[in-house]
Amino acid sequence: MSNITIPQGYRPPLSGYEMQRAIEFIKHIFPQELANALNLRRVSAPLFVDGGSGLNDNLNGVERPVAFDIPDVGTHGQVVHSLAKWKRLALQQYGFRTGKGLYTDMNAIRRDEVVDNLHSVYVDQWDWEKVIDPADRNEAYLKATVRAIVGAIADTADSLGVEFPRLCPRISRDVVFVTTQELEDAYPDLTASERETAFVREHPTTFLMQIGGKLRSGRPHDGRAPDYDDWQLNGDLLVWNDVLERSLELSSMGIRVSPEVLDRQLRLAGCDDRRQLPFHRMLLAGRLPQTMGGGIGQSRLCMQLIGTCHIGEVQCSLWDERTRDACEAAGITLL
């Protein structure tokens, strides 16, 4: 059963037709802004991968991928959760050089997602990845990249406001950086989600750094797989959402694990069994480039810039009866 919140007095900001125009506008403009900001080229990407390759993102380790047999190929496919690891392999196979990268439209199914205003079993992202110099594995390079992404989002918001004057998309270009430990220290009695909302309320564009490892409380701020992000050089891009009056995560990203970092994080996470998977063997042997990358939610960005209260207003998915009834009563059309 999903959890849904409809703010008092909420009305969809656009008609059905105009909503589709706005979604198309954002999905046309933003990838160009992102590609220019980070020196990326668009590539094609898989909807599913070989289940035994180690390429699928296992998220928090408990989510079940959608899997199916492929008799003529003699293997089992898994619908991707994300392309976090596939992109790194693709950069090598496609011959990308240092300073250049790729982006793609990533479509995924997360069957075990708890759906609400911001979450759906269908996931659409602009996944990106670029080759970096080993000397750029540092916090300064991470922050510079975050600022470039925020600039691309803000430029898209400005263009949307010109095309649709009745919308008032606001994205602060002033990024505040904070670590998960600093957030726990500041709000020790709040949950992780409550800490984010409390902080982002005061700092409407925030990059929350260092996600995955245990904090001094003995618990991680949030789960993060041990085999793509370096837990010391990653983070989430959070913005303040006026409609829902809460923090909204637009992107998860980071500098990827080096062989040494992968070795350490596999041990810390109790995932040593992954060392024998093809992708992990290549990475531990130093046969993959140093990279950084992330995913930027397409529907999340449309929600934020258009001003909708439910992700189902900007993407097609399946919803439970309670959600459908509540939205119908409020005059909200779910796609």
SERO-4910 file (N, C-alpha, C, O; in steps of 0.05 Angstrom, whole numbers):
BEGIN
 pado doro    nc1    nc2    nc3   cac1   cac2   cac3    cc1    cc2    cc3    oc1    oc2    oc3
  Met    A     17    -24      0      0      0      0     17     25      0     35     27     17
  Ser    A     12     43    -18     29     67    -21     21     88      0      0     86     12
  Asn    A     38    107      4     33    130     21     31    154      3     50    160    -13
  Ile    A      9    169      4      6    192    -13     -2    216      3    -18    214     22
  Thr    A      9    239     -5      3    264      8     -6    284    -14      7    287    -34
  Ile    A    -29    296    -10    -39    316    -28    -41    342    -12    -58    345      5
  Pro    A    -24    362    -18    -24    387     -3    -51    401     -5    -64    400    -26
  Gln    A    -59    413     17    -85    427     17    -86    449     -4    -67    465     -7
  Gly    A   -107    448    -19   -111    468    -40    -95    464    -66    -95    481    -83
  Tyr    A    -81    441    -68    -65    436    -91    -82    432   -116   -103    419   -116
  Arg    A    -73    444   -138    -85    441   -164    -63    436   -184    -42    449   -182
  Pro    A    -67    418   -203    -46    414   -223    -39    440   -237    -56    456   -244
  Pro    A    -13    446   -240     -4    472   -251    -10    476   -281    -10    498   -290
  Leu    A    -14    454   -295    -19    456   -324    -41    436   -332    -46    417   -318
  Ser    A    -54    442   -355    -73    423   -366    -58    398   -376    -33    398   -377
  Gly    A    -73    377   -383    -60    353   -392    -42    357   -416    -20    347   -417
  Tyr    A    -52    372   -436    -36    377   -460    -12    394   -454     10    387   -463
  Glu    A    -15    415   -439      7    432   -432     28    418   -414     52    423   -416
  Met    A     18    399   -398     37    383   -381     55    367   -399     79    365   -395
  Gln    A     44    355   -420     60    339   -438     80    357   -453    103    349   -457
  Arg    A     72    381   -460     90    400   -473    114    407   -455    137    408   -463
  Ala    A    107    412   -429    128    419   -410    148    396   -405    172    401   -404
  Ile    A    137    372   -403    154    349   -399    173    346   -423    197    341   -419
  Glu    A    162    348   -447    178    345   -471    200    367   -472    222    362   -480
  Phe    A    192    391   -464    211    414   -464    235    408   -446    258    411   -454
  Ile    A    229    399   -422    251    393   -402    268    371   -412    293    372   -411
  Lys    A    256    350   -423    271    326   -432    287    332   -458    305    317   -465
  His    A    281    354   -471    296    362   -494    319    381   -486    341    378   -496
  Ile    A    313    399   -469    333    420   -462    354    410   -442    378    414   -446
  Phe    A    345    396   -421    365    390   -400    388    372   -409    411    377   -402
  Pro    A    383    351   -425    406    334   -433    427    350   -449    451    344   -447
  Gln    A    418    370   -464    437    386   -479    454    403   -459    478    405   -462
  Glu    A    440    414   -439    455    430   -419    474    413   -404    497    421   -398
  Leu    A    466    388   -396    483    370   -381    507    362   -398    530    362   -388
  Ala    A    502    355   -423    524    346   -441    545    368   -444    569    363   -444
  Asn    A    535    392   -448    554    415   -451    570    420   -426    593    427   -427
  Ala    A    556    417   -403    569    424   -377    591    403   -370    612    411   -358
  Leu    A    587    378   -377    605    357   -369    621    343   -392    636    325   -387
  Asn    A    617    353   -416    631    342   -439    623    313   -444    640    294   -443
  Leu    A    597    309   -448    585    282   -451    574    278   -479    566    296   -493
  Arg    A    574    252   -488    561    244   -512    540    224   -506    543    207   -488
  Arg    A    517    225   -521    495    207   -516    502    179   -528    512    178   -550
  Val    A    495    158   -513    499    131   -523    473    115   -518    457    123   -502
  Ser    A    471     92   -531    449     74   -525    457     56   -501    480     52   -496
  Ala    A    436     47   -487    441     32   -463    422      8   -460    400      9   -472
  Pro    A    429    -12   -445    412    -36   -443    389    -32   -424    391    -17   -404
  Leu    A    367    -46   -430    344    -48   -411    349    -71   -392    339    -70   -369
  Phe    A    365    -91   -400    370   -113   -383    399   -123   -388    411   -118   -409
  Val    A    410   -137   -368    437   -147   -369    437   -176   -361    418   -186   -349
  Asp    A    459   -190   -366    462   -218   -358    463   -219   -327    478   -205   -314
  Gly    A    446   -236   -316    444   -237   -287    469   -246   -273    472   -241   -249
  Gly    A    487   -260   -287    512   -269   -275    536   -252   -280    558   -259   -272
  Ser    A    532   -229   -292    554   -212   -299    564   -194   -276    587   -184   -277
  Gly    A    547   -189   -256    554   -170   -235    549   -141   -243    557   -123   -228
  Leu    A    537   -136   -267    534   -109   -277    509    -95   -265    508    -71   -265
  Asn    A    490   -110   -256    466    -97   -245    472    -84   -219    488    -94   -203
  Asp    A    459    -61   -214    461    -47   -188    443    -62   -168    419    -65   -173
  Asn    A    455    -71   -146    439    -86   -127    427    -68   -105    416    -77    -85
  Leu    A    430    -41   -109    418    -22    -91    426    -28    -62    449    -27    -55
  Asn    A    406    -34    -45    412    -39    -17    417    -69    -11    420    -77     12
  Gly    A    417    -85    -32    422   -114    -28    398   -131    -23    401   -155    -20
  Val    A    375   -119    -20    351   -134    -13    330   -133    -36    311   -149    -36
  Glu    A    332   -113    -54    313   -110    -75    316   -132    -96    338   -139   -104
  Arg    A    293   -143   -105    294   -165   -124    292   -154   -153    274   -139   -159
  Pro    A    312   -160   -169    310   -152   -197    288   -168   -212    282   -190   -205
  Val    A    276   -156   -232    258   -170   -250    276   -188   -268    292   -178   -283
  Ala    A    272   -214   -266    290   -232   -281    273   -251   -299    250   -256   -293
  Phe    A    285   -260   -320    271   -277   -339    292   -294   -354    315   -285   -358
  Asp    A    283   -317   -362    302   -334   -378    300   -327   -407    280   -317   -417
  Ile    A    323   -331   -421    325   -326   -450    335   -352   -462    359   -356   -465
  Pro    A    316   -370   -469    324   -397   -477    344   -398   -500    363   -414   -500
  Asp    A    340   -381   -520    357   -383   -544    385   -373   -539    404   -379   -554
  Val    A    389   -357   -518    415   -346   -510    428   -364   -489    453   -365   -486
  Gly    A    411   -379   -474    422   -396   -453    430   -382   -428    449   -391   -415
  Thr    A    416   -361   -421    422   -347   -396    397   -334   -385    375   -336   -397
  His    A    400   -321   -362    378   -306   -350    384   -276   -352    406   -267   -345
  Gly    A    365   -260   -360    368   -231   -361    356   -219   -336    338   -230   -323
  Gln    A    367   -196   -328    356   -180   -306    351   -152   -316    369   -139   -327
  Val    A    326   -142   -312    320   -115   -318    337    -98   -299    337   -103   -275
  Val    A    350    -77   -309    369    -62   -293    354    -47   -271    331    -38   -274
  His    A    368    -44   -248    360    -25   -227    371      3   -233    359     23   -228
  Ser    A    395      3   -243    408     27   -254    432     17   -270    437     -7   -273
  Leu    A    446     36   -283    468     30   -300    495     38   -287    514     42   -302
  Ala    A    496     39   -261    520     49   -247    545     35   -256    566     48   -260
  Lys    A    544      9   -259    568     -6   -266    571    -10   -296    594    -10   -306
  Trp    A    549    -14   -310    551    -17   -339    565      6   -352    580      3   -371
  Lys    A    559     31   -343    571     55   -356    601     54   -355    614     63   -374
  Arg    A    612     45   -333    641     45   -330    654     26   -350    674     32   -362
  Leu    A    641      3   -353    651    -16   -373    648     -5   -401    665     -9   -418
  Ala    A    625      9   -406    620     20   -433    641     41   -440    649     42   -463
  Leu    A    650     57   -421    670     78   -427    695     65   -438    708     75   -456
  Gln    A    703     42   -427    726     28   -436    721     16   -464    738     18   -482
  Gln    A    699      2   -467    693    -12   -492    689      8   -515    696      2   -538
  Tyr    A    679     32   -509    673     51   -531    698     70   -536    697     86   -554
  Gly    A    718     67   -519    743     82   -524    742    111   -516    755    128   -528
  Phe    A    727    117   -495    727    145   -485    753    152   -472    764    135   -458
  Arg    A    762    176   -476    787    185   -464    783    203   -440    760    211   -435
  Thr    A    804    208   -425    802    224   -401    789    251   -406    796    265   -426
  Gly    A    770    259   -389    756    284   -392    731    282   -409    716    302   -410
  Lys    A    726    260   -422    702    256   -438    684    235   -425    693    217   -411
  Gly    A    658    237   -431    640    218   -419    615    213   -435    612    223   -457
  Leu    A    597    197   -424    573    189   -438    549    195   -420    551    198   -396
  Tyr    A    526    198   -433    500    198   -419    480    183   -435    483    179   -459
  Thr    A    459    174   -421    439    157   -434    413    160   -420    412    167   -396
  Asp    A    391    153   -433    365    150   -420    364    123   -408    363    103   -422
  Met    A    363    122   -381    361     97   -367    332     92   -358    320    109   -345
  Asn    A    322     69   -365    295     61   -356    297     35   -340    310     16   -350
  Ala    A    286     35   -317    289     12   -299    263      5   -286    244     20   -286
  Ile    A    262    -19   -275    239    -28   -258    250    -36   -231    267    -53   -229
  Arg    A    238    -24   -210    246    -31   -183    220    -41   -169    205    -26   -157
  Arg    A    216    -67   -171    191    -80   -164    185    -77   -134    162    -78   -126
  Asp    A    206    -75   -117    202    -74    -88    202    -45    -77    203    -42    -53
  Glu    A    201    -25    -95    199      2    -86    173      7    -70    152     -2    -78
  Val    A    176     22    -48    152     31    -33    143     57    -46    157     77    -43
  Val    A    121     56    -60    113     79    -76     99    101    -60     84     95    -41
  Asp    A    104    125    -67     91    148    -54     92    172    -74     95    167    -98
  Asn    A     91    196    -64     91    219    -82    116    221    -99    116    231   -122
  Leu    A    139    211    -89    165    213   -103    175    187   -114    195    188   -129
  His    A    164    165   -107    175    139   -115    155    123   -131    131    123   -126
  Ser    A    165    109   -151    150     92   -169    165     67   -175    190     66   -172
  Val    A    152     46   -183    166     22   -191    180     26   -218    198     11   -225
  Tyr    A    172     46   -233    186     53   -258    205     76   -252    198     96   -240
  Val    A    230     73   -261    250     93   -256    261    103   -283    269     86   -301
  Asp    A    262    129   -287    274    140   -311    295    161   -303    289    179   -287
  Gln    A    319    158   -313    341    175   -305    358    182   -330    358    168   -350
  Trp    A    371    205   -328    394    210   -346    418    199   -331    428    212   -312
  Asp    A    428    176   -339    452    165   -327    476    175   -342    476    176   -367
  Trp    A    497    184   -327    520    195   -340    545    184   -327    545    176   -304
  Glu    A    567    183   -342    593    174   -331    615    186   -348    612    188   -372
  Lys    A    637    193   -336    660    204   -351    686    194   -340    688    187   -316
  Val    A    706    193   -358    732    184   -350    747    207   -337    747    229   -347
  Ile    A    759    202   -314    774    223   -300    803    214   -296    810    190   -297
  Asp    A    820    234   -292    848    228   -286    850    219   -257    835    229   -240
  Pro    A    867    200   -250    869    191   -222    874    214   -203    866    213   -180
  Ala    A    887    235   -212    893    258   -195    867    274   -188    867    290   -170
  Asp    A    846    268   -203    820    282   -197    802    267   -178    779    275   -174
  Arg    A    813    246   -166    797    232   -145    799    248   -119    814    240   -101
  Asn    A    785    270   -118    786    287    -94    760    303    -91    744    304   -110
  Glu    A    756    314    -68    732    328    -61    728    354    -78    705    360    -86
  Ala    A    750    367    -85    748    392   -101    736    386   -128    720    401   -138
  Tyr    A    745    364   -141    735    357   -167    706    349   -166    690    356   -183
  Leu    A    698    335   -145    670    327   -140    653    351   -138    632    353   -151
  Lys    A    661    371   -122    645    395   -117    642    411   -143    621    422   -149
  Ala    A    664    413   -158    663    428   -183    642    416   -203    628    430   -217
  Thr    A    642    389   -203    623    375   -221    594    380   -211    576    384   -228
  Val    A    590    379   -185    563    384   -174    553    412   -182    531    416   -191
  Arg    A    571    432   -180    563    459   -187    556    461   -217    538    476   -224
  Ala    A    570    446   -234    565    447   -262    537    435   -268    522    445   -285
  Ile    A    530    413   -254    504    401   -257    482    419   -248    461    422   -261
  Val    A    486    432   -225    466    451   -215    462    474   -235    440    483   -239
  Gly    A    484    483   -247    482    504   -267    465    495   -290    449    511   -301
  Ala    A    468    470   -299    452    459   -321    423    458   -314    405    464   -330
  Ile    A    417    450   -289    389    449   -280    377    477   -279    354    481   -287
  Ala    A    392    496   -268    382    524   -265    378    536   -292    358    551   -296
  Asp    A    395    531   -311    392    542   -338    366    530   -351    352    544   -365
  Thr    A    361    504   -347    337    492   -357    312    504   -344    292    509   -358
  Ala    A    314    510   -318    291    522   -304    286    550   -316    263    558   -320
  Asp    A    307    565   -321    303    592   -333    290    590   -360    272    606   -366
  Ser    A    298    571   -377    286    568   -403    257    559   -401    240    568   -417
  Leu    A    251    542   -382    223    533   -379    205    556   -370    183    558   -380
  Gly    A    216    573   -353    200    596   -344    193    615   -367    172    628   -367
  Val    A    211    617   -386    206    635   -410    184    622   -427    166    635   -437
  Glu    A    187    595   -431    168    581   -449    140    578   -436    120    579   -450
  Phe    A    139    576   -409    114    572   -395    113    593   -372    120    587   -349
  Pro    A    105    617   -379    106    639   -359     90    634   -334     96    646   -313
  Arg    A     69    617   -335     53    612   -311     67    595   -291     59    594   -268
  Leu    A     89    582   -299    105    566   -281    126    584   -268    135    603   -280
  Cys    A    134    577   -244    154    593   -230    176    574   -220    180    572   -196
  Pro    A    191    561   -238    212    543   -229    235    558   -216    246    576   -228
  Arg    A    242    549   -192    263    563   -178    284    542   -169    277    524   -154
  Ile    A    308    545   -178    331    529   -169    353    547   -160    363    563   -177
  Ser    A    361    546   -135    383    562   -126    409    551   -137    415    527   -135
  Arg    A    425    569   -149    451    561   -159    472    559   -137    494    549   -142
  Asp    A    466    569   -113    485    569    -91    483    542    -77    465    537    -61
  Val    A    503    525    -82    503    498    -70    517    498    -43    539    509    -40
  Val    A    503    487    -23    515    483      3    524    454      6    508    436      0
  Phe    A    548    449     14    559    422     17    560    415     47    569    431     63
  Val    A    550    391     53    550    382     81    554    351     81    545    338     62
  Thr    A    568    341    101    572    312    102    550    299    119    536    312    135
  Thr    A    546    273    115    526    259    131    532    259    161    514    260    177
  Gln    A    558    259    168    565    260    196    559    287    208    549    289    230
  Glu    A    564    309    193    557    335    202    526    338    206    517    351    224
  Leu    A    511    325    188    482    326    191    473    310    216    455    319    230
  Glu    A    485    287    221    478    272    245    485    287    270    470    288    289
  Asp    A    508    301    270    517    316    293    497    339    298    492    346    321
  Ala    A    487    351    276    470    375    279    442    367    288    428    382    302
  Tyr    A    432    343    279    405    334    286    405    306    296    394    288    283
  Pro    A    417    301    319    421    273    329    395    259    335    394    234    336
  Asp    A    373    273    340    348    261    348    329    257    325    306    247    329
  Leu    A    337    264    301    320    262    277    328    238    261    351    228    262
  Thr    A    309    227    245    316    206    226    332    218    203    333    243    200
  Ala    A    343    201    186    359    211    164    343    229    146    352    250    137
  Ser    A    318    220    139    301    236    122    294    263    135    293    284    122
  Glu    A    288    262    161    281    287    175    305    306    176    301    331    174
  Arg    A    329    296    179    353    313    178    355    327    151    361    351    150
  Glu    A    351    312    130    353    325    104    333    347    100    340    369     91
  Thr    A    308    342    109    288    363    106    294    387    123    291    410    114
  Ala    A    303    383    147    310    405    165    332    422    153    331    447    155
  Phe    A    353    409    142    375    424    131    369    438    105    375    461    101
  Val    A    355    423     87    349    434     60    329    457     62    328    474     44
  Arg    A    312    456     82    293    479     86    308    505     88    299    526     78
  Glu    A    332    505    101    348    529    104    368    533     81    378    555     76
  His    A    375    510     67    394    511     46    382    497     21    386    473     18
  Pro    A    367    512      4    350    499    -16    364    483    -37    350    467    -51
  Thr    A    389    486    -41    405    469    -59    428    458    -43    447    473    -36
  Thr    A    427    433    -36    447    420    -18    459    396    -31    445    380    -45
  Phe    A    485    392    -28    497    367    -36    506    353    -11    524    362      3
  Leu    A    493    330     -5    499    315     19    520    294     13    515    276     -3
  Met    A    544    296     26    567    280     18    571    257     37    563    257     60
  Gln    A    586    237     27    596    214     43    573    196     52    567    194     76
  Ile    A    561    182     33    538    165     39    547    136     34    558    129     14
  Gly    A    541    119     54    546     90     51    560     78     75    552     56     84
  Gly    A    580     92     86    594     81    110    579     87    136    561    104    136
  Lys    A    586     73    156    574     77    182    582    103    195    606    111    193
  Leu    A    563    117    208    569    142    222    576    135    251    577    112    258
  Arg    A    582    156    267    590    151    295    567    137    311    572    125    331
  Ser    A    543    140    301    520    127    314    520     97    310    506     82    323
  Gly    A    537     88    291    538     59    284    520     52    261    520     29    252
  Arg    A    506     71    250    488     67    227    496     85    204    504    107    208
  Pro    A    493     75    179    498     92    156    474    112    153    452    106    161
  His    A    479    135    140    457    153    135    437    140    116    413    143    119
  Asp    A    447    126     96    430    112     76    447     90     64    472     91     65
  Gly    A    433     71     52    448     49     39    460     57     13    449     73     -1
  Arg    A    484     46      7    497     52    -18    514     27    -25    530     19     -8
  Ala    A    510     16    -48    525     -8    -56    555     -3    -54    564     19    -58
  Pro    A    570    -24    -46    599    -20    -42    616    -20    -67    640    -15    -66
  Asp    A    603    -26    -90    620    -32   -114    617    -11   -136    625    -17   -159
  Tyr    A    606     13   -131    609     33   -152    618     60   -140    639     69   -149
  Asp    A    604     72   -121    614     97   -109    635     93    -88    634     74    -73
  Asp    A    655    111    -87    673    113    -64    657    128    -42    649    151    -46
  Trp    A    652    115    -20    635    126      1    646    153     13    631    167     26
  Gln    A    671    159      8    682    184     17    680    206     -4    685    229      2
  Leu    A    673    199    -28    673    218    -50    647    216    -67    648    216    -91
  Asn    A    625    214    -53    599    212    -66    579    230    -52    586    245    -34
  Gly    A    554    230    -62    534    245    -48    508    246    -64    505    236    -86
  Asp    A    488    260    -52    462    264    -64    457    294    -67    463    309    -49
  Leu    A    446    301    -90    438    329    -95    409    332    -86    391    319    -97
  Leu    A    404    349    -66    378    353    -54    369    382    -59    385    401    -58
  Val    A    343    385    -65    332    412    -69    307    414    -52    294    394    -45
  Trp    A    299    439    -46    275    443    -30    251    444    -49    251    458    -69
  Asn    A    231    428    -42    206    426    -58    184    441    -44    174    433    -23
  Asp    A    176    464    -56    156    481    -43    129    468    -42    113    472    -23
  Val    A    122    451    -62     95    439    -64     91    420    -41     70    420    -27
  Leu    A    111    402    -36    109    382    -15    121    391     11    118    377     32
  Glu    A    135    414     11    148    424     34    167    404     47    165    397     71
  Arg    A    185    394     30    205    374     39    228    374     20    228    387     -1
  Ser    A    249    360     29    273    357     12    266    337    -10    251    317     -6
  Leu    A    277    341    -34    273    323    -56    300    317    -69    315    335    -76
  Glu    A    307    291    -70    332    283    -83    330    282   -113    313    268   -124
  Leu    A    346    298   -126    347    298   -155    368    279   -167    364    269   -189
  Ser    A    389    275   -152    412    260   -164    428    246   -142    431    257   -120
  Ser    A    437    223   -149    457    208   -133    482    205   -151    479    197   -174
  Met    A    505    212   -140    529    211   -158    554    208   -141    554    209   -117
  Gly    A    577    205   -155    602    203   -140    625    195   -158    621    186   -180
  Ile    A    649    198   -146    673    187   -158    673    157   -153    668    148   -130
  Arg    A    679    141   -173    675    112   -170    699     99   -155    720    111   -152
  Val    A    695     75   -146    715     61   -131    740     55   -148    738     47   -171
  Ser    A    763     59   -135    788     49   -146    790     19   -138    775     10   -121
  Pro    A    809      5   -149    813    -23   -139    817    -25   -109    806    -43    -96
  Glu    A    832     -6    -98    838     -7    -69    812     -1    -53    807    -14    -32
  Val    A    797     19    -62    772     26    -48    751      3    -50    737     -3    -31
  Leu    A    749     -9    -74    731    -31    -77    738    -54    -58    720    -65    -45
  Asp    A    764    -60    -56    772    -82    -38    764    -76     -9    753    -93      5
  Arg    A    767    -51      0    760    -43     27    730    -44     31    720    -54     51
  Gln    A    715    -33     12    686    -31     16    672    -58     14    651    -62     27
  Leu    A    682    -76     -3    671   -103     -3    674   -116     24    656   -130     33
  Arg    A    697   -113     37    701   -124     63    683   -112     84    671   -126    100
  Leu    A    681    -85     83    663    -71    103    634    -79    100    619    -81    119
  Ala    A    626    -83     75    598    -90     70    592   -120     72    569   -128     69
  Gly    A    612   -136     76    608   -165     77    600   -176     51    584   -195     49
  Cys    A    612   -166     29    604   -174      2    628   -186    -13    631   -183    -37
  Asp    A    645   -201      1    669   -212    -11    662   -232    -33    679   -238    -51
  Asp    A    638   -243    -33    630   -262    -53    629   -250    -81    631   -264   -101
  Arg    A    627   -223    -83    625   -210   -109    652   -209   -123    653   -203   -147
  Arg    A    674   -215   -109    700   -213   -121    704   -231   -145    721   -226   -162
  Gln    A    688   -252   -147    690   -271   -169    673   -264   -193    675   -278   -214
  Leu    A    657   -243   -191    640   -235   -214    658   -222   -235    677   -209   -229
  Pro    A    651   -225   -261    668   -214   -282    675   -185   -280    698   -177   -283
  Phe    A    655   -168   -274    659   -139   -272    679   -133   -249    697   -117   -252
  His    A    675   -146   -226    691   -141   -203    720   -150   -206    738   -138   -196
  Arg    A    723   -173   -221    750   -182   -226    765   -162   -243    789   -157   -238
  Met    A    752   -151   -263    765   -131   -280    772   -106   -264    794    -95   -267
  Leu    A    754    -97   -246    759    -73   -231    782    -77   -211    800    -60   -209
  Leu    A    782   -100   -197    803   -105   -177    830   -108   -190    851   -103   -178
  Ala    A    830   -117   -215    855   -121   -230    865    -94   -243    886    -94   -256
  Gly    A    850    -73   -239    858    -47   -250    854    -45   -280    868    -30   -294
  Arg    A    835    -60   -291    831    -61   -320    808    -43   -329    801    -43   -353
  Leu    A    798    -26   -311    777     -7   -319    786     21   -313    802     25   -295
  Pro    A    777     41   -328    786     68   -324    775     80   -298    755     71   -287
  Gln    A    789    100   -288    779    116   -265    757    134   -275    760    148   -295
  Thr    A    734    133   -262    710    148   -272    695    161   -249    700    155   -225
  Met    A    677    178   -256    657    188   -238    631    189   -253    631    191   -278
  Gly    A    608    188   -239    583    188   -253    559    189   -234    563    191   -209
  Gly    A    536    188   -245    512    189   -229    487    186   -245    488    182   -270
  Gly    A    464    189   -232    439    189   -245    422    213   -237    423    221   -213
  Ile    A    408    225   -255    391    248   -250    363    241   -257    357    235   -281
  Gly    A    345    241   -238    318    232   -243    303    249   -263    300    273   -258
  Gln    A    293    237   -284    279    252   -304    252    261   -293    244    285   -296
  Ser    A    236    243   -282    210    250   -271    213    268   -247    197    286   -243
  Arg    A    233    263   -230    238    281   -207    243    310   -216    232    329   -205
  Leu    A    260    313   -237    266    340   -246    241    353   -258    236    377   -254
  Cys    A    225    337   -273    200    348   -283    181    357   -261    169    378   -262
  Met    A    179    340   -240    163    347   -217    171    374   -205    155    392   -200
  Gln    A    197    376   -201    208    400   -187    204    425   -204    196    446   -193
  Leu    A    210    424   -230    209    448   -246    180    455   -254    174    479   -256
  Ile    A    163    436   -258    135    442   -265    118    448   -241    100    465   -242
  Gly    A    125    435   -218    110    441   -193     87    422   -188     67    430   -177
  Thr    A     90    396   -195     70    376   -189     74    365   -161     96    367   -150
  Cys    A     53    353   -151     55    341   -124     60    311   -124     67    299   -104
  His    A     56    298   -148     58    269   -149     73    262   -174     69    273   -196
  Ile    A     91    242   -172    108    234   -194     91    222   -217     99    223   -240
  Gly    A     68    211   -210     50    200   -230     38    220   -249     26    213   -269
  Glu    A     41    246   -242     31    267   -260     50    271   -284     43    284   -304
  Val    A     75    261   -281     95    266   -302    107    240   -313    125    241   -330
  Gln    A     97    217   -304    107    192   -315     85    171   -314     66    173   -298
  Cys    A     87    151   -331     68    129   -332     77    106   -314    100     96   -317
  Ser    A     60     97   -296     67     74   -279     41     61   -270     20     66   -281
  Leu    A     43     44   -249     20     31   -238     17     40   -209     37     43   -194
  Trp    A     -8     44   -200    -13     55   -173    -35     39   -160    -53     28   -174
  Asp    A    -35     37   -134    -55     23   -119    -82     38   -119    -82     62   -126
  Glu    A   -103     25   -111   -129     37   -112   -132     62    -95   -145     81   -103
  Arg    A   -119     62    -71   -121     85    -54   -109    110    -67   -120    131    -65
  Thr    A    -86    106    -79    -73    129    -93    -90    139   -116    -94    163   -119
  Arg    A   -101    121   -132   -117    129   -155   -142    144   -145   -149    165   -157
  Asp    A   -155    134   -124   -179    147   -114   -173    175   -103   -188    194   -108
  Ala    A   -151    177    -88   -144    203    -75   -138    223    -97   -146    247    -94
  Cys    A   -123    215   -118   -116    234   -139   -141    242   -155   -144    265   -162
  Glu    A   -158    223   -160   -183    230   -175   -200    250   -160   -211    268   -172
  Ala    A   -202    246   -134   -218    264   -117   -206    292   -117   -221    312   -114
  Ala    A   -179    294   -120   -166    320   -120   -163    332   -147   -151    354   -150
  Gly    A   -174    319   -168   -171    329   -195   -144    325   -207   -136    340   -225
  Ile    A   -129    306   -197   -102    300   -207   -103    277   -226   -113    256   -220
  Thr    A    -91    281   -250    -91    260   -270    -64    245   -268    -43    257   -271
  Leu    A    -66    219   -263    -42    202   -264    -39    190   -292    -58    179   -303
  Leu    A    -15    193   -303    -10    184   -330    -10    154   -332     -6    143   -353
***
